[in-house]
Amino acid sequence: MTTPSATDTPRPARNVAEAPEPSAGEVPLPSAVEVRGFARLAAALTSRNFRLLWLGAATSTAGTWMQRVAQSWLVLTLTGSAFYLGLDSFLGEVPILLFTLIGGVIADRHDRRYLLMMSQWIQLACAFTLAGLVFTERVDIWQVLTLSFVTGLAQAFGGPAYQSLIPALVPRHHLPNAIALNSIQFNLARVVGPLMAGATLAAFGMAACFLLNGISFLFVVAALALLRLPSHDAKRQHPHMLDDLRRGVAYVRRQRALVSLIVVAFLSTFLGFPLQTLLPVFAQQVFHAGVGEYSRMMACAGAGAVGGALVVAWLGRFAHMGRTLLVLLGVYGALVVAFSLSRELWVTYVLLFASGSAVIMTSSLLTSLAQLVAPDHLRGRVMSIFMVAFRGGMPLGNLLSGTLASLTSAPFILAVNGLLIVIVAGYSLTRSHGVGDL
């Protein structure tokens, strides 16, 4: 991988509809051939490097969802407490919020491929350790919680490396397609992984789920080893890590459109993701049904998410992506309001499918725009700031909405959230030099 430029000269965020230009650290790629029709759905997969990493990530993500299901069951078996379920989830997420910014600095200083490889090895070791503890029947809750924290720590440093590596694997104009394809593999794994976990739990037991997840990380390691990338120059452009972090934050602050994008990313997850969190409440208290109904609701939302990701993959890079993003965000807000008011199951299914599609389209476009406006020598830091805002909105929004829903009602809180999303989208559309200009 080529060395970043010697100075952090800020480059203004340009309209992504302009002709693609390779950034300073981007790997030289062959000139693009226009792809049409259904071939556009998999345009980024024509790049060998991206194809390898995508296949490895798809396998590993399915393993991760297997472990999530099995680990939740393990925690509940060990403690019988919903509190520990929440604590286990929190400990897995909090390192990502605390250390992702530092991970972004490190991703800009060092070889991103080997940082990501180290992250995979650590997560593999945690999965194998948990499998061994369960198999020997020596597992205790503190061990599970500790391994969750260590896994989250590895993801905090691997996430920025992964995000900043992707643009080096595909031509710039295929970047939105690559990000949409990542959303597709994630959401397919969200369906396949739990099914595999259920079959594995029934046939071989809990330890097998953790063992298979550990093995799945080997596919990512193998894919990373097979990537054809230029050798990385280990020279650093700044002597102190905090200086690098300050320069990354200073760059983002100078780019009004990028600041607006990060704010919209935070508010979209803060206000939008509680819909999924509160789904069990709707199944139980609004429709007076059980876990079967909840599963069907999740399936509808998941199917919509796959459909939305396919649409973004087909569209690829296009003019006025920022404006399209804000319109879709407003549509999503309206769908959240409609869902909160629905009392007919078939209407609810349709709204969940549509909202699942809209939320994945907005998420994919948000990430695509952040990637496209970030200069390569600052990409790790820019994406780490973006990821903190985007992922930070989820637990904070879920905590606040869940608390307020317990004091009032889930339909009322989601209706308020949906209206606020519409307001955020409308306000952002009217601003100059904001997301709508990207």
C-alpha positions in Angstrom: 0.0 0.0 0.0 1.4 3.4 -1.0 2.5 5.9 1.7 0.2 8.8 2.6 1.3 12.2 1.4 3.7 14.1 3.6 1.3 16.8 4.6 -2.4 16.7 5.6 -3.5 19.3 3.1 -7.3 19.4 3.3 -9.2 18.6 0.2 -12.7 20.0 -0.1 -15.5 17.4 -0.3 -16.5 17.3 -3.9 -19.7 16.3 -5.6 -19.5 12.6 -6.0 -21.1 12.8 -9.4 -17.9 14.2 -10.8 -15.6 12.0 -12.9 -13.8 9.5 -10.6 -10.2 10.3 -9.6 -7.9 7.9 -7.9 -6.9 9.2 -4.4 -3.3 9.4 -3.3 -3.1 6.0 -1.7 -5.5 4.1 -3.9 -4.2 1.0 -5.7 -4.0 1.6 -9.5 -6.9 -0.3 -11.1 -7.7 -0.9 -14.7 -10.0 1.6 -16.4 -13.6 0.9 -15.9 -15.8 -0.9 -18.3 -19.4 0.2 -18.3 -21.6 -2.6 -16.9 -25.3 -2.7 -17.5 -28.4 -4.7 -16.6 -28.1 -7.3 -13.9 -24.3 -7.2 -14.1 -24.4 -3.9 -12.2 -25.6 -5.8 -9.1 -22.2 -7.4 -8.8 -20.0 -4.9 -10.4 -17.5 -4.7 -7.5 -17.2 -8.5 -7.6 -15.4 -8.2 -10.9 -12.4 -6.9 -8.9 -10.4 -10.0 -7.7 -9.3 -8.4 -4.4 -12.8 -7.4 -3.4 -14.2 -10.7 -4.5 -11.8 -12.6 -2.2 -12.5 -10.4 0.8 -16.2 -10.4 0.2 -16.4 -14.2 0.2 -14.2 -14.4 3.3 -16.3 -11.8 5.1 -19.6 -13.5 4.1 -18.4 -16.8 5.6 -17.2 -15.1 8.8 -20.3 -13.0 9.3 -22.5 -16.1 9.1 -20.2 -17.6 11.8 -20.6 -14.4 13.9 -24.4 -14.6 13.8 -24.1 -18.3 14.9 -22.1 -17.2 17.9 -24.5 -14.4 18.8 -27.4 -16.8 19.0 -25.5 -19.4 20.9 -23.9 -16.9 23.2 -27.2 -15.3 24.1 -28.6 -18.7 25.0 -25.4 -19.5 27.0 -25.7 -16.3 29.0 -29.4 -16.9 29.7 -28.6 -20.5 30.7 -25.8 -19.5 33.1 -27.6 -16.6 34.8 -31.3 -16.7 33.9 -31.1 -12.9 33.8 -32.0 -10.4 31.1 -29.6 -7.9 32.8 -26.6 -10.1 31.9 -27.9 -10.3 28.3 -27.8 -6.6 28.1 -24.4 -6.4 29.9 -22.9 -8.9 27.5 -24.1 -6.8 24.5 -22.9 -3.6 26.1 -19.4 -5.0 26.8 -19.1 -6.1 23.2 -20.1 -2.7 21.9 -18.4 -0.3 24.3 -14.8 -0.9 23.1 -15.9 0.1 19.6 -17.2 3.4 20.9 -14.1 4.0 23.1 -11.3 3.0 20.8 -12.5 3.3 17.2 -11.0 6.8 16.8 -7.6 5.4 17.9 -8.1 2.5 15.6 -8.6 5.0 12.7 -5.3 6.7 13.5 -3.5 3.3 13.5 -5.2 2.3 10.3 -3.6 5.4 8.6 -0.2 4.8 10.1 0.2 1.0 9.4 -0.6 -1.6 6.9 -4.4 -2.0 7.0 -4.3 -5.5 5.7 -2.2 -6.8 8.6 -4.1 -4.8 11.2 -7.3 -6.5 9.9 -5.6 -9.8 10.0 -4.5 -9.3 13.6 -8.1 -8.4 14.5 -9.3 -11.7 12.9 -6.7 -13.8 14.9 -7.8 -12.2 18.2 -11.5 -12.9 17.5 -10.6 -16.5 16.4 -8.8 -17.0 19.7 -11.8 -15.7 21.7 -14.2 -18.0 19.9 -11.9 -21.1 20.3 -11.4 -20.2 24.0 -15.2 -20.0 24.6 -15.7 -23.3 22.7 -13.1 -25.0 24.9 -14.6 -23.6 28.1 -18.1 -24.8 27.2 -16.9 -28.2 26.0 -15.0 -28.8 29.3 -18.0 -27.4 31.3 -15.7 -24.9 33.0 -17.4 -21.8 31.7 -18.6 -19.0 34.0 -20.3 -15.7 33.2 -17.3 -13.5 33.9 -15.4 -15.4 31.3 -18.1 -14.9 28.7 -18.2 -11.1 29.5 -14.4 -10.8 29.3 -14.3 -12.5 26.0 -17.0 -10.3 24.7 -15.0 -7.2 25.7 -11.8 -8.5 24.1 -13.7 -9.3 20.9 -15.2 -5.8 20.8 -11.7 -4.4 21.3 -10.4 -6.4 18.3 -13.3 -5.0 16.2 -12.6 -1.5 17.3 -9.2 -1.7 15.6 -10.2 -4.0 12.8 -13.3 -1.9 11.8 -11.5 1.2 10.6 -8.8 -0.9 8.9 -11.6 -2.8 7.0 -13.5 0.4 6.0 -10.3 2.1 4.8 -9.1 -0.9 2.9 -12.2 -1.4 0.7 -11.6 1.6 -1.5 -8.2 0.2 -2.4 -9.9 -3.0 -3.8 -12.3 -1.6 -6.3 -12.4 1.3 -8.9 -13.7 4.4 -7.2 -17.0 4.5 -9.2 -17.7 0.9 -7.9 -17.4 1.9 -4.3 -21.1 2.3 -3.6 -21.7 -1.0 -5.2 -19.0 -2.6 -3.0 -20.6 -1.1 0.2 -24.1 -2.3 -0.9 -22.7 -5.8 -1.5 -21.3 -5.8 2.0 -24.8 -4.9 3.3 -26.2 -7.8 1.3 -23.8 -10.3 2.7 -24.4 -9.0 6.3 -28.2 -9.3 6.0 -28.0 -12.7 4.3 -25.8 -13.9 7.1 -28.3 -12.4 9.6 -30.9 -14.9 8.1 -28.6 -17.9 7.5 -26.5 -17.6 10.7 -29.3 -18.1 13.2 -30.7 -21.0 11.2 -27.3 -22.7 11.2 -27.0 -22.0 14.9 -30.3 -23.7 15.6 -29.4 -26.8 13.6 -25.9 -26.9 15.2 -27.2 -26.5 18.7 -29.7 -29.3 18.2 -27.2 -31.7 16.5 -23.8 -31.0 18.2 -24.3 -28.6 21.1 -23.3 -25.1 22.0 -19.5 -25.6 21.8 -19.8 -26.5 18.1 -21.3 -23.0 17.3 -18.3 -21.3 18.9 -15.9 -23.6 17.2 -17.4 -23.1 13.8 -17.3 -19.3 14.3 -13.6 -19.5 15.1 -13.0 -21.5 12.0 -14.9 -19.0 9.9 -12.3 -16.3 10.7 -9.7 -18.4 8.9 -11.5 -17.6 5.6 -11.0 -13.9 6.1 -7.3 -14.4 7.1 -6.8 -16.5 3.9 -8.5 -13.9 1.8 -6.4 -11.1 3.2 -3.2 -13.2 2.6 -4.2 -13.6 -1.1 -4.8 -9.9 -1.8 -2.5 -8.4 -4.4 -1.6 -5.0 -3.0 1.5 -2.8 -3.2 4.0 -3.2 -0.4 3.4 -0.9 2.5 5.9 1.8 3.4 6.1 1.9 7.2 7.2 5.5 7.5 5.0 7.7 9.6 3.9 11.1 8.7 3.6 12.4 12.3 5.6 11.4 15.4 2.7 11.4 17.9 -0.6 9.5 17.6 -2.6 12.3 19.2 -1.3 14.7 16.6 -2.6 12.4 13.9 -6.0 12.2 15.7 -6.2 16.0 16.0 -5.4 16.4 12.3 -8.1 14.0 11.4 -10.7 15.8 13.6 -9.5 19.2 12.3 -10.0 18.0 8.7 -13.5 16.8 9.4 -14.4 20.0 11.1 -13.3 22.1 8.1 -15.6 20.1 5.8 -19.1 21.3 6.3 -20.7 18.6 4.2 -18.8 15.9 6.0 -19.8 17.3 9.4 -23.4 17.3 8.2 -23.1 13.7 6.9 -21.7 12.5 10.3 -24.5 14.3 12.2 -27.2 12.8 9.9 -25.5 9.4 10.4 -25.8 9.7 14.2 -29.4 10.9 14.2 -30.5 8.3 11.7 -29.4 5.4 13.9 -30.3 7.2 17.2 -33.9 7.7 16.0 -34.3 4.9 13.5 -32.8 1.7 15.0 -35.1 1.6 18.1 -37.8 0.2 15.7 -36.0 -3.1 15.6 -35.3 -3.1 19.3 -38.9 -2.5 20.2 -40.3 -5.1 17.8 -40.8 -7.8 20.5 -42.9 -5.2 22.4 -45.1 -4.8 19.4 -45.5 -8.5 18.9 -46.4 -9.1 22.5 -48.3 -6.0 23.6 -49.8 -4.6 20.4 -50.6 -7.8 18.5 -50.8 -10.1 21.6 -48.7 -12.7 19.9 -45.6 -14.7 20.8 -42.1 -15.4 19.6 -43.3 -16.9 16.3 -44.9 -13.5 15.3 -41.8 -11.7 16.4 -39.7 -14.0 14.2 -42.0 -13.3 11.2 -41.6 -9.6 11.8 -37.9 -9.9 11.8 -38.0 -12.0 8.6 -40.0 -9.3 6.9 -37.5 -6.6 7.9 -34.6 -8.7 6.9 -36.0 -9.5 3.5 -36.6 -5.8 2.9 -33.0 -5.1 3.9 -31.6 -7.5 1.4 -33.9 -6.0 -1.3 -32.8 -2.5 -0.4 -29.1 -3.5 -0.6 -29.7 -5.0 -4.0 -31.1 -1.7 -5.2 -28.1 0.2 -4.0 -25.8 -2.3 -5.5 -27.5 -2.0 -8.9 -27.5 1.8 -8.8 -23.7 2.0 -7.9 -22.4 5.6 -8.0 -24.8 8.2 -9.4 -25.5 11.9 -9.4 -27.1 13.6 -6.4 -26.5 10.7 -4.0 -26.8 13.0 -1.0 -30.1 14.3 -2.0 -31.4 10.8 -2.7 -30.1 9.8 0.7 -32.1 12.5 2.5 -35.3 11.7 0.5 -35.0 8.1 1.5 -34.3 9.1 5.1 -37.6 11.1 5.1 -39.4 8.2 3.6 -38.0 5.9 6.3 -39.3 8.3 9.0 -42.8 8.3 7.5 -42.7 4.5 7.4 -41.7 4.4 11.1 -44.7 6.6 11.9 -47.0 4.4 9.8 -45.7 1.3 11.6 -46.3 2.8 15.0 -50.0 3.4 14.0 -50.7 0.1 12.3 -52.9 -2.5 14.0 -53.3 -4.8 11.0 -50.7 -7.6 10.7 -50.6 -7.7 6.9 -50.1 -3.9 6.8 -47.4 -4.2 9.5 -45.6 -6.9 7.4 -45.6 -4.6 4.3 -44.3 -1.6 6.4 -41.5 -3.7 8.0 -40.4 -4.9 4.5 -40.4 -1.3 3.2 -38.7 0.2 6.3 -36.1 -2.6 6.2 -35.3 -1.7 2.6 -35.2 2.1 3.3 -33.0 1.8 6.4 -30.4 -0.3 4.5 -30.4 2.0 1.5 -29.8 5.0 3.7 -27.1 3.2 5.7 -25.3 2.1 2.5 -25.5 5.6 1.0 -24.2 7.2 4.2 -21.2 4.9 4.2 -20.6 5.3 0.5 -20.6 9.1 0.7 -18.2 9.1 3.7 -15.8 6.8 1.8 -16.0 8.9 -1.4 -15.3 12.3 0.3 -12.5 11.0 2.5 -8.9 11.5 1.2 -6.9 8.3 1.3 -4.2 9.6 3.7 -6.9 10.5 6.2 -9.4 7.7 5.3 -8.9 5.7 8.5 -9.4 8.7 10.8 -12.4 10.0 8.8 -14.1 6.6 8.7 -13.4 6.0 12.4 -15.1 9.3 13.3 -18.0 8.4 11.0 -18.2 4.9 12.6 -18.3 6.3 16.2 -21.2 8.5 15.2 -23.0 5.9 13.2 -22.6 3.0 15.6 -22.8 5.2 18.7 -26.3 6.3 17.8 -27.6 2.7 18.1 -27.0 1.8 21.8 -27.8 5.4 22.9 -31.0 5.6 20.9 -32.1 2.1 22.0 -31.4 3.0 25.7 -33.3 6.3 25.6 -36.2 5.0 23.5 -36.5 1.8 25.5 -36.6 3.8 28.8 -39.2 6.3 27.4 -41.3 3.5 26.0 -41.5 1.8 29.4 -42.8 5.1 30.8 -45.3 5.8 28.0 -45.7 3.3 25.2 -43.7 1.9 22.3 -46.0 3.1 19.6 -45.9 6.7 20.9 -42.1 6.8 21.1 -41.7 5.3 17.6 -44.2 7.8 16.2 -42.2 10.7 17.8 -38.9 9.2 16.5 -40.4 8.9 13.0 -41.5 12.5 13.0 -38.1 13.7 14.1 -36.4 11.7 11.3 -38.7 13.4 8.8 -37.7 16.8 10.3 -34.0 16.0 10.2 -34.3 14.9 6.5 -36.3 18.0 5.5 -34.0 20.4 7.4 -30.9 18.8 5.8 -32.4 19.1 2.3 -32.8 22.9 2.7 -29.3 23.5 3.9 -26.6 24.7 1.5 -23.1 23.1 1.6 -24.6 20.1 3.4 -25.4 16.4 2.7 -27.7 17.4 -0.2 -24.7 18.8 -2.1 -22.8 15.5 -2.1 
